[in-house]
């Protein structure tokens, strides 16, 4: 595989897909709780009771796997340098017709920001979900506030996931290879993560 370079190991990929699968289970089961318009989504799980149970336990899996995934890369995703700030100022060049050659590490500044948002959302959804799990154990005010925050971050997370999936597929072809096979083309690495590529390249 001379044209490829290792990007993610098996543990990274397994955790990523556990997060992704549990998120989509949460999204489908959560829509039935979010609005009556989507109540029919519970039929995918055999009814409201089963849907709610799936939502609760998928939430536990999502929370734990999200924290573990974040901790595996926290040293990279929470460190921003001058190139990252330039990437943010130019929005990664996505709004320009010309290619923006901004050197980036293993994760670009946008991916770092998304990672920080994702763990923040997971923490908020996890804590508020715990309150909602047994609302009779808490005050009415806390339960109502938790429901509001849970709904808000649920909506933000869905928007973020749509953008994340788009940029990992159609927006940047070849990106998904890293999470599917653990490797990406060297050509992709030189273009999207040149600083990281220089550290790991063996040619």
DRENDO-1510 file (C-alpha; in Angstrom, 1 decimal, always signed):
<recs>
REC; n; res; u; v; w
REC; 1; UNK; +0.0; +0.0; +0.0 .
REC; 2; UNK; +2.7; +2.4; -1.1 .
REC; 3; UNK; +0.2; +5.2; -1.9 .
REC; 4; UNK; -1.4; +5.1; +1.6 .
REC; 5; UNK; -0.4; +6.2; +5.1 .
REC; 6; UNK; -1.8; +4.9; +8.4 .
REC; 7; UNK; -4.2; +7.4; +10.0 .
REC; 8; UNK; -6.5; +5.7; +12.6 .
REC; 9; UNK; -5.9; +2.4; +14.4 .
REC; 10; UNK; -8.6; -0.2; +15.2 .
REC; 11; UNK; -9.4; +1.3; +18.6 .
REC; 12; UNK; -10.0; +4.7; +17.1 .
REC; 13; UNK; -12.3; +3.3; +14.4 .
REC; 14; UNK; -14.3; +1.1; +16.7 .
REC; 15; UNK; -14.9; +3.9; +19.2 .
REC; 16; UNK; -15.9; +6.3; +16.3 .
REC; 17; UNK; -18.4; +3.8; +14.9 .
REC; 18; UNK; -19.9; +3.0; +18.3 .
REC; 19; UNK; -20.4; +6.8; +18.8 .
REC; 20; UNK; -21.9; +7.1; +15.3 .
REC; 21; UNK; -24.3; +4.1; +15.7 .
REC; 22; UNK; -25.4; +5.1; +19.2 .
REC; 23; UNK; -26.0; +8.7; +18.0 .
REC; 24; UNK; -28.3; +7.5; +15.1 .
REC; 25; UNK; -30.2; +5.3; +17.5 .
REC; 26; UNK; -30.6; +8.3; +19.8 .
REC; 27; UNK; -31.6; +10.5; +16.9 .
REC; 28; UNK; -34.3; +8.1; +15.6 .
REC; 29; UNK; -35.7; +7.3; +19.1 .
REC; 30; UNK; -35.3; +10.9; +20.3 .
REC; 31; UNK; -37.4; +12.3; +17.4 .
REC; 32; UNK; -40.4; +10.5; +18.8 .
REC; 33; UNK; -39.9; +12.2; +22.1 .
REC; 34; UNK; -39.0; +15.6; +20.6 .
REC; 35; UNK; -42.2; +16.2; +18.7 .
REC; 36; UNK; -45.6; +14.5; +18.2 .
REC; 37; UNK; -45.0; +14.8; +14.4 .
REC; 38; UNK; -42.3; +12.2; +14.7 .
REC; 39; UNK; -44.1; +9.8; +17.1 .
REC; 40; UNK; -44.3; +7.2; +14.4 .
REC; 41; UNK; -40.5; +6.7; +14.6 .
REC; 42; UNK; -41.2; +4.7; +17.7 .
REC; 43; UNK; -42.6; +2.0; +15.4 .
REC; 44; UNK; -39.0; +1.3; +14.3 .
REC; 45; UNK; -38.3; +0.0; +17.8 .
REC; 46; UNK; -41.6; -1.9; +18.4 .
REC; 47; UNK; -43.5; +0.9; +20.2 .
REC; 48; UNK; -43.0; +3.9; +22.5 .
REC; 49; UNK; -41.9; +1.9; +25.6 .
REC; 50; UNK; -39.2; +0.0; +23.6 .
REC; 51; UNK; -38.2; +3.2; +21.8 .
REC; 52; UNK; -37.7; +5.1; +25.1 .
REC; 53; UNK; -35.7; +2.2; +26.5 .
REC; 54; UNK; -33.5; +2.1; +23.4 .
REC; 55; UNK; -33.0; +5.9; +23.8 .
REC; 56; UNK; -31.9; +5.6; +27.4 .
REC; 57; UNK; -29.4; +2.8; +27.0 .
REC; 58; UNK; -28.1; +4.2; +23.7 .
REC; 59; UNK; -27.5; +7.4; +25.6 .
REC; 60; UNK; -25.3; +5.6; +28.1 .
REC; 61; UNK; -23.3; +4.0; +25.3 .
REC; 62; UNK; -23.0; +7.3; +23.4 .
REC; 63; UNK; -21.9; +9.2; +26.5 .
REC; 64; UNK; -19.2; +6.7; +27.5 .
REC; 65; UNK; -17.8; +6.2; +24.0 .
REC; 66; UNK; -17.8; +9.9; +23.3 .
REC; 67; UNK; -15.7; +10.6; +26.4 .
REC; 68; UNK; -13.3; +7.8; +25.6 .
REC; 69; UNK; -12.9; +9.0; +22.0 .
REC; 70; UNK; -12.3; +12.6; +23.0 .
REC; 71; UNK; -9.7; +11.6; +25.6 .
REC; 72; UNK; -7.8; +9.6; +23.0 .
REC; 73; UNK; -7.2; +12.7; +20.9 .
REC; 74; UNK; -7.5; +15.5; +23.5 .
REC; 75; UNK; -3.8; +16.5; +23.1 .
REC; 76; UNK; -4.3; +17.2; +19.4 .
REC; 77; UNK; -7.8; +18.5; +19.3 .
REC; 78; UNK; -7.4; +21.1; +22.1 .
REC; 79; UNK; -4.2; +22.6; +20.9 .
REC; 80; UNK; -4.4; +25.5; +18.4 .
REC; 81; UNK; -1.5; +27.2; +16.7 .
REC; 82; UNK; -1.1; +30.1; +14.2 .
REC; 83; UNK; -2.0; +27.8; +11.2 .
REC; 84; UNK; -5.2; +26.8; +13.0 .
REC; 85; UNK; -6.1; +30.4; +13.6 .
REC; 86; UNK; -5.5; +31.2; +10.0 .
REC; 87; UNK; -7.7; +28.3; +9.0 .
REC; 88; UNK; -10.5; +29.6; +11.2 .
REC; 89; UNK; -10.1; +33.2; +9.8 .
REC; 90; UNK; -10.4; +31.9; +6.3 .
REC; 91; UNK; -13.1; +29.3; +7.2 .
REC; 92; UNK; -10.8; +26.6; +5.8 .
REC; 93; UNK; -11.1; +28.1; +2.4 .
REC; 94; UNK; -14.5; +26.6; +1.8 .
REC; 95; UNK; -16.0; +29.9; +0.8 .
REC; 96; UNK; -13.2; +30.7; -1.7 .
REC; 97; UNK; -13.0; +29.5; -5.3 .
REC; 98; UNK; -9.2; +29.3; -5.0 .
REC; 99; UNK; -7.4; +26.5; -3.1 .
REC; 100; UNK; -6.3; +27.7; +0.4 .
REC; 101; UNK; -3.0; +26.1; +1.3 .
REC; 102; UNK; -3.1; +26.3; +5.1 .
REC; 103; UNK; -0.9; +23.7; +6.7 .
REC; 104; UNK; -2.7; +21.5; +9.2 .
REC; 105; UNK; -1.9; +18.7; +11.7 .
REC; 106; UNK; -3.7; +15.4; +12.0 .
REC; 107; UNK; -7.0; +17.3; +12.5 .
REC; 108; UNK; -7.7; +20.7; +10.9 .
REC; 109; UNK; -9.0; +23.5; +13.0 .
REC; 110; UNK; -12.6; +22.8; +12.0 .
REC; 111; UNK; -12.4; +19.2; +13.1 .
REC; 112; UNK; -10.8; +20.4; +16.4 .
REC; 113; UNK; -13.7; +22.8; +17.0 .
REC; 114; UNK; -16.2; +20.1; +16.1 .
REC; 115; UNK; -14.5; +17.7; +18.5 .
REC; 116; UNK; -14.8; +20.2; +21.3 .
REC; 117; UNK; -18.4; +20.9; +20.5 .
REC; 118; UNK; -19.2; +17.2; +20.3 .
REC; 119; UNK; -17.8; +16.4; +23.8 .
REC; 120; UNK; -19.5; +19.5; +25.3 .
REC; 121; UNK; -22.8; +18.3; +23.7 .
REC; 122; UNK; -22.3; +14.8; +24.9 .
REC; 123; UNK; -21.7; +16.0; +28.5 .
REC; 124; UNK; -24.8; +18.3; +28.4 .
REC; 125; UNK; -26.9; +15.6; +26.9 .
REC; 126; UNK; -25.6; +13.0; +29.3 .
REC; 127; UNK; -26.2; +15.1; +32.5 .
REC; 128; UNK; -29.6; +16.4; +31.4 .
REC; 129; UNK; -30.6; +12.9; +30.2 .
REC; 130; UNK; -29.8; +11.6; +33.6 .
REC; 131; UNK; -32.3; +14.1; +35.1 .
REC; 132; UNK; -34.9; +13.3; +32.5 .
REC; 133; UNK; -34.4; +9.5; +33.1 .
REC; 134; UNK; -36.1; +9.8; +36.5 .
REC; 135; UNK; -37.7; +13.3; +36.6 .
REC; 136; UNK; -39.5; +12.6; +39.9 .
REC; 137; UNK; -36.2; +12.5; +41.7 .
REC; 138; UNK; -35.5; +16.2; +40.9 .
REC; 139; UNK; -37.3; +19.5; +41.3 .
REC; 140; UNK; -39.7; +20.6; +38.6 .
REC; 141; UNK; -37.6; +23.6; +37.7 .
REC; 142; UNK; -34.5; +21.4; +37.2 .
REC; 143; UNK; -36.4; +18.9; +35.1 .
REC; 144; UNK; -37.9; +21.7; +32.9 .
REC; 145; UNK; -34.4; +23.3; +32.5 .
REC; 146; UNK; -32.9; +19.9; +31.6 .
REC; 147; UNK; -35.6; +19.2; +29.0 .
REC; 148; UNK; -34.9; +22.6; +27.4 .
REC; 149; UNK; -31.1; +22.1; +27.3 .
REC; 150; UNK; -31.6; +18.5; +26.1 .
REC; 151; UNK; -33.8; +19.5; +23.2 .
REC; 152; UNK; -31.5; +22.4; +22.3 .
REC; 153; UNK; -28.3; +20.3; +22.2 .
REC; 154; UNK; -30.1; +17.5; +20.5 .
REC; 155; UNK; -31.0; +19.9; +17.7 .
REC; 156; UNK; -27.5; +21.4; +17.5 .
REC; 157; UNK; -26.0; +17.9; +17.5 .
REC; 158; UNK; -28.1; +16.8; +14.5 .
REC; 159; UNK; -27.1; +19.9; +12.6 .
REC; 160; UNK; -23.4; +19.3; +13.5 .
REC; 161; UNK; -23.7; +15.7; +12.4 .
REC; 162; UNK; -25.1; +16.6; +9.0 .
REC; 163; UNK; -22.2; +19.0; +8.4 .
REC; 164; UNK; -19.7; +16.4; +9.8 .
REC; 165; UNK; -21.0; +13.6; +7.5 .
REC; 166; UNK; -21.0; +16.0; +4.4 .
REC; 167; UNK; -17.4; +17.2; +5.0 .
REC; 168; UNK; -16.2; +13.6; +5.6 .
REC; 169; UNK; -17.7; +12.4; +2.3 .
REC; 170; UNK; -18.9; +14.6; -0.5 .
REC; 171; UNK; -17.1; +17.7; +0.8 .
REC; 172; UNK; -13.7; +16.1; +1.1 .
REC; 173; UNK; -13.5; +12.8; -0.9 .
REC; 174; UNK; -11.1; +10.4; +0.6 .
REC; 175; UNK; -11.6; +11.5; +4.2 .
REC; 176; UNK; -13.9; +8.6; +5.1 .
REC; 177; UNK; -11.2; +6.1; +4.1 .
REC; 178; UNK; -9.4; +6.8; +7.4 .
REC; 179; UNK; -12.4; +5.7; +9.5 .
REC; 180; UNK; -13.3; +2.8; +7.2 .
REC; 181; UNK; -9.8; +1.2; +6.5 .
REC; 182; UNK; -7.5; +3.1; +8.9 .
REC; 183; UNK; -5.5; +4.6; +6.0 .
REC; 184; UNK; -5.8; +7.5; +3.6 .
REC; 185; UNK; -4.1; +8.3; +0.4 .
REC; 186; UNK; -0.8; +10.1; +0.7 .
REC; 187; UNK; -2.1; +12.6; -1.9 .
REC; 188; UNK; -5.1; +13.3; +0.5 .
REC; 189; UNK; -2.8; +13.7; +3.5 .
REC; 190; UNK; -0.5; +16.1; +1.7 .
REC; 191; UNK; -3.5; +18.3; +0.8 .
REC; 192; UNK; -5.5; +18.2; +4.0 .
REC; 193; UNK; -3.0; +17.4; +6.8 .
REC; 194; UNK; +0.4; +18.4; +5.5 .
REC; 195; UNK; +2.1; +19.0; +8.9 .
REC; 196; UNK; +0.9; +15.6; +10.1 .
REC; 197; UNK; +1.9; +13.9; +6.9 .
REC; 198; UNK; +5.5; +15.3; +7.2 .
REC; 199; UNK; +5.7; +13.7; +10.7 .
REC; 200; UNK; +4.5; +10.2; +9.7 .
REC; 201; UNK; +5.6; +10.0; +6.1 .
REC; 202; UNK; +8.2; +7.3; +5.4 .
REC; 203; UNK; +9.1; +8.3; +1.9 .
</recs>
